[in-house]
Amino acid sequence: MVGVVVSRLDDLAVLEATGTLPQNMNFATPPAEIAGFLDRSGITLPAPVAAPFDLGDGLRDEMAGAVVPVYCYE
């Protein structure tokens, strides 16, 4: 599994509170946390069928269609 859950800081709230706009303020959830959440939710992932690769090299074309946003509100 490769996954990152990202949220953004509320630019307007920070602007009102500090008088400045934040830049590049994003928050990610580690893959182990995502796997734990899916497990607790009864979601099982299929066994991997591809060799590991380095995301620093970019997302493989054959995988691009499988990348989707997942929104969870607890």
N, C-alpha and C positions, 0 to 999 in steps of 0.2 A: 504494500500500500504506500502510495505517495500522496500526502495531503497536507494542506495548510489552511487553517481557518483564519481569516483576517478580518479585523474590524478597524475602523478609523476613529481617530479622535475628532470630536465635534469642533470644527474650525470656528464657528460663530461663538460657541460657548467660551472657547479659549480667548478669542478676540475680545469679547465683552469682559472677561475676567482679568486679562493681562494687557490688553491693548496691542497685542501682536498676533500674527497668524502663525500657527505651527506648520512646520514643513517635514514631510516624510515621517509622520508619526502613525505607524501602523502596528498592530498587535497580532501575533501569530500563536497558534496552539501547537505544541509539539506533536508529532505523529503518534507517540505512545498515548497521549491524552485522548486523541481522536479514536484510536483503536479501543481504549477503555470505554469511551462513551458509546461506541457502536456495539461493543460486547454487552454492556449493561442494558442497551436498548433492544437486544435480541437480534441484531443484524450480524450475519456472518459474511465474511468476505471470501470470494473464491480463492483457491490456491493460486499462487503466482505461476504464470506460464512464460514469463520473459526473464531474461538475465538482468541483474541489477545494472543500473547505469547512473551516470553523474548528471544531475539536473543542471550543473554549471555548463554543460555542453548544449543545453536547450532541450525542449520537449520534442520527442520523436513525432514525426508526422502521423504515424499510425496510432498514436496515443491521443492526439489532440481532440478527436471526437469523443473520447471517453472522459474528458475533464469537464466537470460541471460544478457549478456552485451549489452548496448545500447550506441552507439557513436553518439554524436551530435556536429556539428561544426557550430558555428554561426559566 
